[in-house]
Every structure is written in structure tokens, then in C-alpha cells.
Amino acid sequence: MSSSTRSSRADTPSSRSAAALSASLGVVNLEPVPSVAVIVVAAGSGTRLGAGAPKAFVGLDEHTVLRTALDGVFAAASAQVVVVAPAGYEGAARTDALAAAGEHADLVRVVTGGATRQASVAAGLAAVWAEVDIVLVHDAARALTPPDVFARVIDAVRAGAPGALPVLPVVDTIKRVADGYVIGPVDRAELAAAQTPQGFDRAVLDAAYLAADREYTDDAAVVAAHVAGTAGRIAAVAGDPLGFKITGPDDLARARALVAQHPVSASSSAPVLPRVGVGTDVHGFGGDGVLWLAGLEWPGEKPLSGHSDGDAVAHAIVDALLAAAGIGDIGTHFGTDKPEYAGAHAAVFLARTVELLAEAGWRVGNVSVQVQANRPRMAARRVESERVLSRALGGAPVSVSATTTDGLGFTGTGDGVSAFAVAMVVPAG
């Protein structure tokens, strides 16, 4: 920690030290200038999120993604905080930053981002106080990153690494693909998924950005290109699953569900209660192939039309479970814009839903679903369908019932199938 003192003004220019400006203004200095700065990059457009605003300014609960990220930053370290905002959003960014900073408002600086992420980080770096010797660069979109990740990065740089970044092991099997064909495996033992904050020795980061002559994928790559063979290697520290990046609608739904849980599970002794959701789905008969319904194939019956296999029962269950957990709906996670689910059967939908629930801190309690249709006749295979659906949901109990509508509506005239589901989810663990 530097022995210098910081100015009480939040907009201290980086070209003059906080201590020098304080002396020139006759300001009484109360606290040391932090030796760490965190640049929070919030200048992205958020096009893939499709929320109509830059993603850092989309709401998670009553607060924005940026405010949630900044709450985490201020909880993690005593640091100067430089927020890099899109043009036109500087005021909103300052409001969020000052609210998160509380009595430490003098640590905050807001600057306007550039046309690229690298340009935005450079703008933030130019606003860092001269006394700072460690700089962390953090994506606002990784809003739920726990404080201990920041601590691990800072400790690694203080131990002598020119830079450090949090990583997670790659758990999926990775293949090399070209022209639509698998051409070979990739050894995942050597792979890791990079997260933020990425931290650096301030002098090294300054020099790396001055020397950069092209765009890199992240700040660690900028620094690695500069220090290769001369100043040590970038350290890898343990990341955290909560440090995921909010990129698409399903990520946003997951983050909202986690934030909704946090006040109860983290700040009080009150238990997180089970939650109930309702789902419904409708499919008309049509198309080629055979009927799939309630996780079963029905030879000789007319198929249902749909992007997947048209299994209205499975789809109603998915909607009920997602609704109970508060993480969107079937269109969010399995919509027609996701070709990997074209023609997929119930087991695929339900297994992925169980994964989504687990990521949000929930597991399936039980499910009840009712089918409305003239055909197929469910009674003879009801127990079989319950067993198949339960297995796909990790063993959670599923009850299936069926009825007709006495000739009323499109199900009564034999044009299609409706399904209604009620599901309970309970806290995982």
C-alpha cells in the first residue's frame, strides 16, 4: 500500500498524482491512496443480448448489471475504480458507481470507452492514478464474480507475476472441426476458460498497451505478447463458476435467478423456500415421421409438428420448471434460433433443463402434467411415460394424467394435443 494520500475529488486526472492535487488545493487527506486500481469495462453494445440497451445497463433486479458488478468490486478490494462507459451512458454509469461506492465516492472515475474493447481499456488505464502499481481489468458482464477471485489475482501479481487471470478447467470434450467434419481431438488437459478480473503489474500493462500493434482477445494476451521471453509468464489462478459472462438471454435469466436468491441465502438465516411454476404447450398434428409424446414413441399414431419432435408434454414440463426457478422459458433456452434442438426428443430437453436449474441453484422437486387429447390413449403407457420422464429429470417424481375435452376445441376435434404442467423446484444441496 502506498504511503501517499488520496484527494477527496473523484475526477482526479491521471496526469497529476492525488497527493499533489490535494496539496495544491489545501485538501485535508484522510486515507492512503490505494495501490490497486480496477478498470471496469462496461462499454460493450450488448447486441447479442438483444435488450435494447448496452448490457451493463440492463436490469438484474432493481439494479443494473453494472451496479451489481460494482458492488462486487467494492466488496473485494480497497481500490481506485475506473468505469469505462459507452458514449451517452456516462451519467448512468456515474450514478451506479457512486451508489456502489458509498462513502468511498472519491475512489470513482468514469471515462468514455472507445470503438473496441482494447481502446476502452486504454481509456481506463489513462485515468488510473500515478500511485497505483497493480491494475485489474474486469468485465462488467461478469457481474457475479466473487470477491475471493479478485484477491487471488492481486496476490499472484504481488508475488511477482507480471500478470494473472482466473481460469476454469474445460470439462467438455473438445474437437477440431473443419468444413463441417471432425478432424481430430484436442487435449483438454492443457485448456482452460479465461475469466476476469485480469490483473497486472501497472508498469508492465502500461508498456504492453503502448507497444500493442493489433487487437488481442483479452488483456492477458496483450501483456503476454509484450513480456514473452523477458519478464516471466502470466499466472493462472482459480476462477469461479459465478464469474460467467452475461452474453445472451439465457445468461441474463441465469444471473437474475441467482441475484433473486442471494438476499435470502447469503444475508439472512431464513431458508430458501421451494418454488412452484406452471407450464403449458400445444402442438398440432402434421408432418412426417411418428408421434413422440411424454418421452415415448407411439408407432402408428400421427406425428406432431414442431421445431423439435413436438412433444407437448415434455415442453410443458420444461416451461413449468424454468418458470419455477425464474430463469426464463422454453423459448429463451430452446428456441427456433437454436438449431441443435431441431428434432430433439424429451430426454435432451429435460436433461438440459436439469443442468440449467443446477446452475441457478435449484433441483427438481416433483412434476405433475396433464395431457388433453383424443389420441393417443395414454392410460396403457402412463406408468412407462412417468418412468421415462422421471429418469430424464434425474429421478425426480413425475405424475402423468390424461383427459379429453368432450369434443370441444382443437383437441376435441382431433387437431392436436395440449399439455399442462405444474412443477416444484427446491434449493440444490
RACORPE-V43343 format. One record per pair of residues at least 6 apart in sequence whose ideal C-beta (glycine too) atoms are under 8 Angstrom apart, sorted by sequence separation. I is the first residue (numbers start at 0). J is the second residue. D is the distance in Angstrom with one decimal. If there is no record, write none. Layout:
i/j/d
I/J/D
I/J/D
//
This chain:
i/j/d
5/11/7.9
11/17/5.3
20/26/7.9
48/54/4.6
57/63/6.5
58/64/7.7
72/78/7.3
100/106/6.0
112/118/7.1
113/119/4.9
156/162/6.8
175/181/7.2
176/182/6.7
215/221/4.7
226/232/7.9
244/250/6.9
245/251/5.5
263/269/5.7
290/296/7.3
291/297/7.2
303/309/3.1
321/327/5.6
322/328/6.7
356/362/6.1
389/395/6.2
404/410/5.1
405/411/6.4
406/412/7.1
409/415/5.3
410/416/6.5
21/28/5.1
45/52/6.8
50/57/4.5
56/63/5.2
57/64/5.6
73/80/7.1
84/91/7.4
97/104/5.1
100/107/5.1
112/119/3.6
127/134/6.0
137/144/7.2
156/163/5.4
174/181/4.8
175/182/5.1
226/233/8.0
243/250/6.6
263/270/7.9
264/271/5.3
289/296/5.9
290/297/4.1
302/309/6.7
303/310/7.3
307/314/7.9
321/328/5.5
333/340/5.0
340/347/7.0
356/363/6.6
370/377/5.7
377/384/7.2
389/396/6.2
403/410/7.3
404/411/4.3
410/417/5.4
12/20/8.0
45/53/4.9
55/63/6.7
56/64/7.1
59/67/5.3
62/70/7.7
72/80/5.9
84/92/3.7
113/121/6.9
155/163/3.6
174/182/8.0
175/183/4.7
199/207/7.8
263/271/5.4
289/297/6.6
303/311/6.7
321/329/6.7
340/348/7.3
389/397/4.6
403/411/6.8
11/20/5.7
44/53/5.8
45/54/3.1
48/57/6.7
55/64/5.1
56/65/6.3
113/122/5.6
174/183/7.1
175/184/7.3
215/224/6.8
223/232/7.9
245/254/5.4
289/298/5.9
353/362/7.6
388/397/4.3
18/28/7.1
43/53/6.2
44/54/7.9
45/55/7.4
54/64/6.0
55/65/4.1
82/92/4.9
97/107/6.1
112/122/6.1
124/134/6.7
174/184/6.0
175/185/5.9
211/221/5.3
223/233/5.5
243/253/7.5
289/299/7.9
290/300/3.9
318/328/5.5
321/331/7.4
353/363/6.5
6/17/4.4
42/53/7.5
43/54/6.1
69/80/7.0
82/93/7.6
96/107/4.6
111/122/6.6
152/163/4.8
173/184/7.2
174/185/6.7
222/233/6.5
243/254/7.9
260/271/6.2
289/300/7.0
290/301/6.2
291/302/7.5
292/303/7.1
318/329/5.0
321/332/7.0
388/399/7.2
5/17/4.3
6/18/7.7
8/20/7.1
41/53/7.2
43/55/6.9
45/57/6.9
110/122/5.0
137/149/8.0
151/163/7.6
152/164/6.9
172/184/7.5
173/185/4.1
290/302/5.0
291/303/7.4
317/329/5.0
385/397/5.1
3/16/6.7
4/17/7.0
5/18/7.5
42/55/7.9
55/68/7.5
69/82/7.3
82/95/7.8
96/109/6.2
110/123/6.0
123/136/7.5
152/165/6.3
208/221/6.4
211/224/7.3
289/302/5.7
290/303/6.3
385/398/6.4
3/17/6.7
4/18/5.4
6/20/5.0
7/21/7.3
18/32/6.8
41/55/3.6
82/96/5.1
93/107/7.4
135/149/6.7
151/165/6.7
173/187/5.2
204/218/7.3
207/221/4.9
210/224/8.0
211/225/7.5
219/233/5.2
288/302/4.7
385/399/5.2
3/18/4.4
6/21/4.4
17/32/5.0
41/56/7.8
110/125/7.6
172/187/7.0
207/222/4.5
210/225/5.3
287/302/6.8
314/329/5.8
333/348/6.2
384/399/5.2
5/21/7.4
8/24/7.8
16/32/7.9
80/96/6.6
93/109/4.7
110/126/5.1
120/136/5.6
171/187/7.5
241/257/7.3
285/301/7.8
286/302/5.3
294/310/7.0
317/333/7.1
4/21/6.4
65/82/7.3
92/109/4.9
135/152/6.3
148/165/5.0
170/187/7.8
173/190/6.6
204/221/7.9
207/224/7.2
284/301/4.5
285/302/7.3
286/303/7.6
291/308/4.1
293/310/7.1
6/24/7.4
8/26/7.7
108/126/4.9
135/153/7.1
169/187/4.6
204/222/6.2
207/225/3.7
284/302/7.0
285/303/7.4
286/304/4.5
291/309/6.9
292/310/5.6
294/312/7.3
333/351/7.5
381/399/5.3
7/26/5.4
168/187/7.8
199/218/7.0
203/222/6.1
206/225/6.2
207/226/7.2
284/303/6.0
285/304/4.0
291/310/5.0
292/311/6.9
293/312/4.2
294/313/6.1
329/348/7.9
332/351/7.2
381/400/7.6
6/26/6.0
80/100/7.0
89/109/5.4
133/153/6.2
197/217/6.5
283/303/6.9
284/304/7.2
292/312/5.8
293/313/7.2
332/352/7.7
368/388/7.9
381/401/7.2
7/28/7.9
89/110/7.9
169/190/4.3
197/218/4.9
282/303/4.1
283/304/5.8
6/28/7.4
7/29/7.6
89/111/6.0
168/190/7.9
169/191/6.4
195/217/7.9
197/219/5.2
203/225/7.2
282/304/6.3
366/388/7.4
377/399/6.8
5/28/6.7
133/156/5.2
168/191/6.0
169/192/6.0
199/222/5.7
203/226/6.3
282/305/5.2
286/309/7.7
332/355/6.3
377/400/8.0
378/401/6.9
4/28/3.3
41/65/5.0
133/157/6.9
167/191/6.5
168/192/7.7
193/217/6.2
377/401/3.7
4/29/7.5
5/30/6.1
82/107/7.2
84/109/5.8
86/111/5.4
166/191/3.8
167/192/4.7
4/30/6.8
5/31/6.9
39/65/7.5
69/95/6.0
73/99/5.3
80/106/5.5
82/108/7.3
84/110/7.4
85/111/7.6
86/112/7.3
166/192/6.3
193/219/6.7
307/333/7.4
366/392/6.9
4/31/5.9
5/32/4.1
41/68/7.7
65/92/6.4
69/96/5.8
72/99/7.4
73/100/6.0
79/106/5.3
80/107/5.5
81/108/4.8
82/109/4.8
83/110/5.6
84/111/6.4
85/112/5.8
166/193/5.6
167/194/6.7
203/230/6.5
282/309/4.3
3/31/6.7
4/32/6.1
5/33/7.4
63/91/7.8
73/101/7.5
78/106/7.0
80/108/7.3
81/109/7.7
82/110/7.4
83/111/7.5
84/112/6.3
165/193/7.6
166/194/6.7
282/310/7.9
306/334/8.0
2/31/6.6
3/32/4.5
39/68/6.3
55/84/7.7
66/95/4.2
70/99/5.1
79/108/7.1
81/110/6.4
83/112/4.6
164/193/5.5
165/194/4.5
282/311/4.7
306/335/4.8
326/355/6.0
363/392/5.0
366/395/6.6
368/397/7.1
370/399/7.0
372/401/7.2
1/31/6.2
39/69/6.5
65/95/4.9
69/99/3.7
73/103/6.8
164/194/7.0
165/195/7.3
281/311/6.2
326/356/7.6
363/393/6.5
365/395/6.0
366/396/7.4
367/397/7.6
368/398/7.4
369/399/7.8
370/400/7.3
371/401/7.6
373/403/5.6
0/31/5.7
1/32/5.2
65/96/8.0
69/100/7.6
164/195/7.3
165/196/7.4
280/311/4.3
313/344/7.7
317/348/5.3
321/352/6.7
324/355/7.6
362/393/7.4
364/395/6.7
365/396/4.6
366/397/4.7
367/398/4.8
368/399/5.6
369/400/4.8
370/401/4.4
371/402/5.8
372/403/7.1
1/33/7.6
53/85/5.0
56/88/6.1
63/95/6.0
66/98/6.5
164/196/7.9
165/197/7.9
280/312/7.7
282/314/7.9
313/345/3.5
317/349/6.8
320/352/5.3
324/356/5.4
363/395/3.7
365/397/7.2
366/398/7.3
368/400/7.6
369/401/6.9
370/402/7.5
371/403/7.0
0/33/7.2
1/34/5.0
39/72/6.3
55/88/7.9
62/95/7.6
66/99/5.9
164/197/4.2
307/340/5.5
312/345/7.4
316/349/6.7
326/359/5.2
362/395/7.6
365/398/7.7
367/400/7.6
369/402/6.5
371/404/5.8
0/34/5.1
163/197/7.2
164/198/7.5
280/314/3.9
306/340/6.8
307/341/6.6
308/342/6.2
310/344/6.8
314/348/6.9
321/355/7.1
325/359/7.8
37/72/5.2
53/88/6.2
56/91/5.8
162/197/6.7
163/198/5.1
280/315/4.3
306/341/6.0
307/342/6.0
308/343/6.7
310/345/5.0
313/348/5.3
317/352/5.0
324/359/5.3
56/92/8.0
83/119/4.6
162/198/6.5
163/199/7.8
278/314/7.6
279/315/5.5
307/343/4.6
308/344/5.2
313/349/6.2
316/352/7.8
320/356/6.4
55/92/7.7
83/120/7.2
162/199/4.2
278/315/4.5
307/344/7.4
308/345/7.6
324/361/4.7
373/410/6.8
37/75/8.0
161/199/6.6
162/200/7.0
278/316/6.5
280/318/6.6
310/348/7.7
323/361/7.6
353/391/8.0
372/410/5.4
373/411/7.1
37/76/6.9
83/122/5.8
161/200/5.3
278/317/6.7
279/318/6.8
349/388/6.9
353/392/6.0
371/410/4.8
374/413/6.9
83/123/4.5
160/200/7.9
278/318/2.9
352/392/7.8
353/393/5.2
373/413/5.0
35/76/5.6
37/78/4.9
39/80/6.4
41/82/6.0
42/83/5.0
44/85/7.2
82/123/7.9
162/203/6.8
277/318/7.9
278/319/3.3
307/348/7.1
346/387/7.7
350/391/5.8
35/77/7.3
36/78/5.7
37/79/7.3
39/81/7.0
41/83/6.1
42/84/6.1
43/85/7.6
81/123/4.5
156/198/4.8
161/203/4.5
162/204/7.4
276/318/7.6
277/319/5.6
278/320/7.4
345/387/7.4
349/391/3.8
33/76/7.7
35/78/4.2
36/79/4.1
37/80/5.2
38/81/4.8
39/82/4.9
40/83/5.1
41/84/5.5
42/85/4.8
155/198/7.1
156/199/6.5
276/319/4.6
278/321/7.6
320/363/6.4
345/388/6.8
349/392/5.4
372/415/7.6
33/77/5.1
35/79/7.4
36/80/7.3
37/81/7.3
39/83/6.9
41/85/7.4
152/196/5.5
156/200/5.9
191/235/6.4
194/238/4.4
276/320/6.3
278/322/6.1
372/416/4.2
33/78/4.8
36/81/6.3
38/83/6.4
81/126/4.8
152/197/7.0
153/198/5.9
194/239/7.6
276/321/7.0
277/322/6.3
346/391/4.6
371/416/7.1
372/417/7.1
33/79/5.5
81/127/6.2
148/194/7.4
152/198/4.0
192/238/7.5
276/322/3.2
320/366/7.3
345/391/6.1
370/416/6.6
371/417/4.2
32/79/7.7
41/88/7.9
149/196/5.7
195/242/7.3
276/323/3.0
319/366/6.8
370/417/7.5
371/418/7.2
79/127/6.5
148/196/7.1
194/242/4.4
275/323/5.6
276/324/7.2
370/418/5.3
371/419/7.5
79/128/5.5
274/323/4.7
280/329/7.6
319/368/7.9
369/418/6.9
144/194/7.2
194/244/7.8
274/324/6.9
294/344/7.3
316/366/5.4
368/418/5.9
369/419/5.1
41/92/6.2
144/195/7.2
274/325/7.4
278/329/7.8
294/345/3.9
368/419/6.9
369/420/7.7
79/131/6.1
144/196/7.1
293/345/7.4
294/346/6.7
316/368/5.7
368/420/4.1
141/194/6.3
164/217/7.7
291/344/5.9
315/368/5.9
367/420/6.9
368/421/7.8
141/195/5.4
291/345/7.2
366/420/6.2
367/421/5.1
164/219/4.9
294/349/7.8
366/421/7.4
367/422/7.8
162/218/7.7
312/368/5.6
366/422/4.6
78/135/7.5
82/139/8.0
138/195/4.7
162/219/5.9
365/422/7.4
366/423/7.8
137/195/4.7
312/370/5.9
364/422/7.5
365/423/5.5
76/135/8.0
136/195/6.5
137/196/3.9
311/370/7.6
363/422/7.0
364/423/3.6
136/196/6.3
137/197/7.8
162/222/4.6
363/423/7.8
364/424/5.8
135/196/4.0
136/197/5.2
161/222/6.3
162/223/7.6
363/424/6.2
364/425/4.5
135/197/6.9
136/198/7.7
362/424/6.7
363/425/8.0
135/198/4.4
136/199/7.6
361/424/4.2
362/425/6.1
134/198/7.0
135/199/7.8
162/226/7.8
361/425/6.9
362/426/7.7
72/137/6.7
133/198/6.1
134/199/5.6
161/226/5.1
361/426/6.5
362/427/4.8
133/199/7.2
259/325/5.8
360/426/6.4
361/427/5.7
133/200/6.7
134/201/5.1
360/427/5.3
132/200/7.0
133/201/6.1
256/324/5.7
356/424/6.1
360/428/8.0
42/111/7.8
68/137/7.2
132/201/4.9
161/230/5.0
164/233/6.5
166/235/4.8
252/321/8.0
256/325/4.7
42/112/2.7
69/139/7.9
76/146/7.6
131/201/5.6
132/202/7.6
134/204/5.3
161/231/5.2
163/233/6.6
164/234/7.7
165/235/7.8
166/236/7.4
255/325/6.7
256/326/4.5
357/427/5.9
41/112/7.7
42/113/7.3
68/139/4.4
71/142/7.0
75/146/3.7
160/231/6.2
161/232/7.8
162/233/4.6
163/234/4.0
164/235/6.5
165/236/5.4
166/237/7.5
167/238/4.5
255/326/7.3
356/427/7.6
40/112/7.3
68/140/7.8
71/143/7.1
74/146/5.0
75/147/8.0
159/231/7.2
160/232/7.3
161/233/6.9
162/234/7.1
163/235/7.3
164/236/7.3
165/237/6.5
166/238/5.2
167/239/7.7
312/384/7.5
316/388/6.9
33/106/7.1
43/116/7.3
68/141/7.1
71/144/5.8
75/148/7.9
76/149/5.5
160/233/6.8
163/236/5.6
165/238/3.5
167/240/6.9
252/325/7.8
253/326/5.7
301/374/7.7
5/79/8.0
42/116/7.5
65/139/4.9
68/142/4.0
71/145/7.3
75/149/3.7
76/150/7.4
127/201/7.2
160/234/3.9
165/239/7.0
252/326/4.3
300/374/6.3
64/139/6.1
67/142/4.3
71/146/6.5
75/150/6.8
167/242/7.9
252/327/3.7
293/368/7.8
300/375/4.9
313/388/7.2
40/116/6.4
64/140/6.6
67/143/7.0
68/144/7.6
158/234/7.9
312/388/7.6
316/392/7.8
42/119/4.4
65/142/7.6
72/149/7.4
76/153/6.6
165/242/6.5
249/326/7.8
293/370/6.9
64/142/4.9
156/234/7.7
249/327/6.5
292/370/7.4
297/375/4.9
40/119/5.5
155/234/4.2
248/327/6.8
252/331/5.7
40/120/6.2
124/204/6.7
252/332/7.8
124/205/6.8
155/236/5.4
316/397/7.6
38/120/6.2
136/218/4.7
154/236/7.9
249/331/5.6
40/123/6.9
59/142/6.9
248/331/5.2
249/332/5.1
292/375/6.6
39/123/7.9
55/139/4.3
124/208/6.1
152/236/5.9
293/377/7.1
38/123/3.7
54/139/8.0
55/140/6.9
151/236/4.1
290/375/6.6
295/380/6.0
38/124/6.5
54/140/5.9
151/237/6.3
121/208/5.4
274/361/7.7
293/380/7.7
312/399/7.2
9/97/7.8
120/208/7.4
148/236/7.7
295/383/6.4
38/127/7.3
148/237/7.7
271/360/7.9
295/384/5.4
148/238/6.3
294/384/5.8
36/127/4.5
117/208/7.9
148/239/5.3
273/364/5.8
293/384/3.7
36/128/6.8
147/239/7.6
292/384/8.0
295/387/6.2
294/387/4.0
117/211/6.9
145/239/5.2
148/242/6.1
293/387/7.4
294/388/5.0
9/104/5.6
36/131/4.3
144/239/6.6
293/388/6.6
9/105/5.1
32/128/6.1
34/130/6.8
35/131/6.5
38/134/6.5
40/136/6.6
145/241/5.7
264/360/7.6
8/105/6.5
9/106/7.2
11/108/7.3
33/130/7.9
34/131/6.1
35/132/8.0
36/133/7.5
37/134/7.8
38/135/7.0
40/137/7.0
43/140/6.9
117/214/5.5
144/241/6.4
145/242/7.4
294/391/6.4
7/105/5.0
9/107/4.8
10/108/6.3
32/130/4.3
33/131/6.9
34/132/5.2
35/133/4.8
36/134/5.1
37/135/4.6
38/136/4.9
39/137/5.3
40/138/5.5
41/139/3.9
117/215/6.6
120/218/6.2
143/241/4.5
144/242/4.1
6/105/6.7
9/108/6.3
32/131/7.6
34/133/6.2
35/134/7.6
36/135/7.1
37/136/7.9
38/137/7.0
39/138/7.9
40/139/6.3
115/214/6.0
143/242/7.0
260/359/7.7
323/422/5.2
5/105/6.4
35/135/6.8
37/137/5.8
39/139/5.4
143/243/7.4
260/360/5.6
322/422/7.8
323/423/6.5
324/424/5.2
5/106/7.5
141/242/5.0
319/420/4.1
323/424/4.4
141/243/6.9
253/355/7.1
257/359/6.0
318/420/7.0
319/421/6.0
320/422/4.7
141/244/5.3
142/245/6.4
256/359/4.1
257/360/6.6
315/418/4.0
319/422/3.7
117/221/7.1
140/244/4.9
141/245/7.6
256/360/7.4
314/418/7.3
315/419/6.1
316/420/4.7
320/424/6.4
140/245/4.6
253/358/5.7
256/361/7.8
311/416/4.9
315/420/4.0
138/244/6.4
140/246/6.9
249/355/7.6
253/359/5.5
293/399/6.0
311/417/6.5
312/418/4.5
316/422/6.5
311/418/4.2
312/420/7.6
17/128/5.3
143/254/6.2
13/125/5.7
16/128/6.7
17/129/7.9
18/130/7.3
37/149/7.7
142/254/6.5
303/415/7.0
13/126/5.1
16/129/4.5
17/130/6.5
303/416/6.2
12/126/7.7
13/127/5.7
15/129/7.7
16/130/6.1
143/257/6.1
13/128/6.3
143/258/7.5
13/129/6.8
11/128/6.6
35/153/6.2
240/358/7.7
5/128/7.4
292/416/6.6
5/130/7.9
283/409/7.2
3/130/4.7
1/130/4.5
284/413/7.6
1/131/8.0
284/414/6.4
1/132/7.5
283/414/5.7
284/415/5.7
283/415/3.8
284/416/7.8
282/415/5.7
281/415/6.3
282/416/5.8
281/416/7.3
281/417/5.0
280/417/7.4
281/418/7.8
279/417/7.1
280/418/5.3
279/418/6.8
279/419/5.1
278/419/7.5
279/420/7.3
277/419/7.5
278/420/4.5
277/420/7.1
278/421/8.0
277/421/5.6
278/422/7.0
276/421/7.5
277/422/7.9
275/421/6.6
276/422/5.3
275/422/7.0
275/423/5.2
276/424/7.3
274/423/7.1
273/423/5.3
274/424/5.5
273/424/6.6
273/425/4.6
273/426/7.7
271/426/4.4
270/426/7.8
37/196/6.6
264/426/7.6
36/201/7.8
64/245/6.1
64/254/7.6
54/245/6.1
67/258/6.6
54/246/8.0
59/251/7.8
57/251/6.9
59/254/5.7
60/255/6.9
59/255/5.4
48/245/7.2
54/251/7.9
48/246/6.9
60/258/5.1
47/246/5.6
48/247/6.3
49/248/6.7
59/258/4.8
60/259/6.6
47/247/5.5
48/248/6.6
50/251/7.4
48/251/6.3
//
